[in-house]
Amino acid sequence: MPHAPLPPAPDAVLFDAGLTLIHPSGEVLAEELAAAGHTGVDPARATTALVLAAEARHLPLPTRTGGTDKVARTFAALLGLDPDAVVPAVLSALSRPDLYRDIDPEAASTLRALSEQGLTLGVISNSEGTVRDELDQAGLLPYLEVVVDSTVVGYEKPDPRIYRHALDLLGIDGERCWYVGDGLVNDVLGALRAGFGHGILYDRFGAYAHLPHIPRLTALSQLPSLTDAARDPLRVVS
């Protein structure tokens, strides 16, 4: 949970989509690994590894490896598998349209609670031009005022322009906007760099518990109490 005192109460809360509101299926990951001969991988471990591996997209090395390949190789290493042998299976899983099919069980109720507080809600996502449809299929689109897809706008997180594009669409000031996502670089640091008032890491597996000064949620349902508490500057949330 974030350390107190909280920043000013937000007028809007924006979210990442994949790995935040909608999660990758560990069953799909394990299935692709098994098809390539790597059996016995626990689906929950596979999902956790992908969450952590996603940040590898921003590593500067190796220089001749693309971002998706870096994610795939890091995913394999986290599971103790040979990256050279596993990368094709990971890339196959990442290309499957049914990979992101697990809706966070608290997504709808959290969005509903924030909306009832009078907050404007939206999504900023690094996606393939499909995030709006995915949110619609998940039943989450009615809660969202704006959906910004990196493929549609032409730049992706953590580029400050994608955050500012969302702010321009909403017509609000960044200092009165919070951002919630699973990525330390993409979401928390990216949003702060773009001038957002607060960035919160959705760390549902507790992988970043060793970073005590990073505001974190381990469940989306913790968020409405934080936005509510921010309206009372004398209230301390631990």
C-alpha positions as a printed Julia matrix, in Angstrom:
238×3 Matrix{Float64}:
   0.0     0.0     0.0
   1.21    3.58   -0.65
   2.97    5.48    2.12
   1.24    8.53    3.58
   0.75   11.36    3.12
  -1.12   10.9    -0.11
  -0.86   13.41   -2.98
  -3.81   15.7    -3.74
  -7.11   13.99   -4.41
  -7.43   13.11   -8.09
 -10.04   14.25  -10.56
  -9.22   11.25  -12.73
  -7.61    7.83  -12.45
  -6.11    6.2   -15.52
  -5.06    2.56  -15.8
  -2.89    0.26  -17.79
  -4.91   -2.53  -19.42
  -2.85   -5.7   -19.87
  -1.51   -7.15  -16.59
  -3.66   -4.66  -14.68
  -7.32   -4.83  -15.68
  -6.96   -7.9   -17.9
  -4.36  -10.59  -17.23
  -2.57  -13.13  -19.41
  -3.7   -16.71  -19.02
  -1.14  -18.91  -17.36
  -2.88  -21.85  -18.98
  -2.09  -20.47  -22.44
   1.55  -19.91  -21.51
   1.9   -23.41  -20.05
   0.15  -24.9   -23.06
   2.57  -23.33  -25.52
   5.55  -24.37  -23.42
   4.26  -27.95  -23.22
   3.71  -28.05  -26.99
   7.39  -27.2   -27.38
   8.4   -29.97  -24.98
   8.71  -27.93  -21.8
   6.15  -29.67  -19.6
   5.36  -29.22  -15.94
   5.43  -25.42  -15.8
   2.88  -24.22  -13.27
   0.46  -21.73  -14.89
   0.6   -19.37  -11.89
   4.42  -19.32  -12.03
   4.27  -18.67  -15.75
   2.0   -15.67  -15.25
   4.22  -14.26  -12.5
   7.29  -14.66  -14.71
   5.62  -12.78  -17.55
   4.69   -9.89  -15.25
   8.34   -9.53  -14.21
   9.71  -10.16  -17.7
   7.59   -7.38  -19.2
   9.98   -4.78  -17.78
  12.87   -6.33  -19.74
  11.56   -4.58  -22.86
  13.4    -1.47  -21.64
  16.81   -3.1   -21.09
  19.48   -1.56  -23.33
  21.22   -4.92  -23.87
  21.49   -7.01  -25.91
  21.5    -4.28  -28.53
  20.48   -6.45  -31.46
  17.49   -7.99  -29.71
  14.01   -6.48  -30.03
  11.82   -5.66  -27.06
   9.55   -8.69  -27.42
  12.53  -11.04  -27.71
  14.0    -9.51  -24.54
  10.74  -10.22  -22.74
  10.68  -13.8   -24.01
  14.28  -14.5   -23.03
  13.82  -12.97  -19.57
  10.62  -14.99  -19.1
  12.54  -18.2   -19.86
  15.38  -17.28  -17.53
  12.99  -16.54  -14.65
  11.55  -20.03  -15.03
  14.99  -21.61  -15.14
  14.64  -22.65  -18.78
  17.06  -22.32  -21.66
  16.11  -19.07  -23.43
  17.3   -20.27  -26.83
  15.02  -23.3   -26.58
  12.01  -21.51  -25.08
  11.8   -18.22  -26.99
   9.77  -19.62  -29.94
   7.14  -21.01  -27.57
   6.94  -17.72  -25.67
   6.6   -15.71  -28.87
   3.84  -18.07  -29.98
   2.0   -17.51  -26.71
   2.41  -13.74  -26.93
   0.9   -13.74  -30.42
  -2.21  -15.67  -29.43
  -5.37  -13.53  -29.37
  -6.68  -15.48  -26.39
  -3.63  -14.84  -24.18
  -5.18  -11.87  -22.39
  -8.47  -13.42  -21.35
  -8.45  -13.36  -17.54
 -10.32  -10.29  -16.3
  -9.09   -9.12  -12.92
 -11.79  -10.22  -10.49
 -11.86   -6.78   -8.88
 -11.64   -4.68  -12.04
 -15.34   -3.99  -12.57
 -16.15   -3.39   -8.91
 -13.15   -1.07   -8.52
 -14.03    0.96  -11.6
 -17.62    1.17  -10.42
 -16.58    2.39   -6.96
 -14.26    5.03   -8.39
 -16.96    6.2   -10.79
 -19.37    6.54   -7.89
 -16.82    8.82   -6.23
 -17.19   11.12   -9.23
 -13.79   10.33  -10.75
 -13.12   10.28  -14.47
 -11.59    6.97  -15.58
  -9.56    5.88  -18.57
  -6.91    3.56  -19.97
  -3.5     4.16  -21.53
  -2.11    0.96  -23.01
   0.77   -0.27  -25.13
  -1.33   -2.41  -27.42
  -1.69   -3.63  -30.99
  -4.7    -1.45  -31.77
  -7.03   -3.9   -30.04
  -7.29   -2.67  -26.48
 -10.67   -0.94  -26.89
 -12.23   -4.12  -28.23
 -10.65   -6.17  -25.45
 -12.0    -3.83  -22.79
 -15.4    -3.95  -24.44
 -15.4    -7.75  -24.44
 -14.39   -7.69  -20.78
 -17.36   -5.48  -19.94
 -15.14   -2.64  -18.69
 -15.5    -0.12  -21.5
 -18.66    1.57  -20.13
 -16.68    2.81  -17.11
 -14.01    4.49  -19.22
 -14.1     8.02  -20.58
 -10.99    7.6   -22.72
  -8.96    4.69  -24.1
  -5.54    5.48  -25.57
  -3.87    2.72  -27.59
  -0.18    3.13  -28.44
  -0.59    1.71  -31.94
  -3.36    4.18  -32.7
  -1.58    7.3   -31.42
   1.9     6.35  -32.64
   3.96    6.35  -29.44
   4.04    4.05  -26.45
   4.71    4.18  -22.74
   6.91    5.38  -21.14
   7.01    8.17  -23.76
   5.47   11.19  -21.98
   3.48   12.06  -25.11
   1.08    9.17  -24.72
   0.2    10.24  -21.18
  -0.2    13.86  -22.19
  -2.38   12.82  -25.11
  -4.79   11.24  -22.65
  -4.76   14.34  -20.47
  -5.53   16.52  -23.5
  -8.47   14.29  -24.44
  -9.85   14.6   -20.93
  -9.02   18.29  -20.58
  -7.54   17.85  -17.11
  -4.29   18.79  -15.4
  -1.78   16.01  -14.82
  -1.27   16.93  -11.17
  -4.88   15.95  -10.51
  -4.54   12.59  -12.23
  -3.37    9.27  -10.81
  -2.08    6.36  -12.87
  -2.22    2.67  -11.93
  -0.33   -0.1   -13.71
   1.84   -3.18  -13.28
   5.07   -1.73  -14.69
   7.55    0.22  -12.61
   9.11    1.86  -15.68
   6.14    2.04  -18.05
   3.5     2.98  -15.56
   4.77    4.51  -12.33
   7.9     6.29  -13.51
   6.45    7.03  -16.94
   3.37    8.7   -15.52
   5.34   10.75  -13.02
   7.71   11.9   -15.75
   4.71   13.04  -17.77
   3.5    15.2   -14.88
   0.9    12.97  -13.25
   0.26   13.67   -9.6
   0.62   10.06   -8.5
   1.74    6.73   -9.91
   0.76    3.47   -8.22
   2.22    0.05   -8.97
  -0.26   -2.82   -9.13
   1.93   -5.53   -7.63
  -0.51   -8.4    -7.23
   2.24  -10.99   -6.71
   4.22   -8.9    -4.22
   7.28   -8.97   -6.47
   8.24   -5.38   -5.61
   7.76   -5.56   -1.84
  11.49   -4.91   -1.45
  10.99   -1.37   -2.76
   9.34    0.25    0.28
   8.99    3.75   -1.16
   7.12    2.71   -4.3
   3.36    3.18   -3.84
   1.84   -0.25   -4.39
  -1.46   -2.06   -4.5
  -1.69   -5.81   -4.15
  -5.4    -5.76   -5.04
  -7.38   -3.29   -7.13
 -10.03   -3.12   -4.4
  -7.54   -1.18   -2.25
  -7.67    1.78   -4.62
 -11.07    3.38   -3.83
 -10.16    3.81   -0.17
  -6.97    5.62   -1.2
  -8.71    8.05   -3.52
 -11.31    8.66   -0.82
  -8.65    9.2     1.83
  -6.81   11.68   -0.39
  -9.76   14.05   -0.02
  -8.89   14.36    3.67
  -5.38   15.87    3.9
  -5.16   15.04    7.62
  -5.84   11.35    7.12
  -2.84    9.0     7.1
  -2.91    5.77    5.11
  -0.21    3.18    5.79
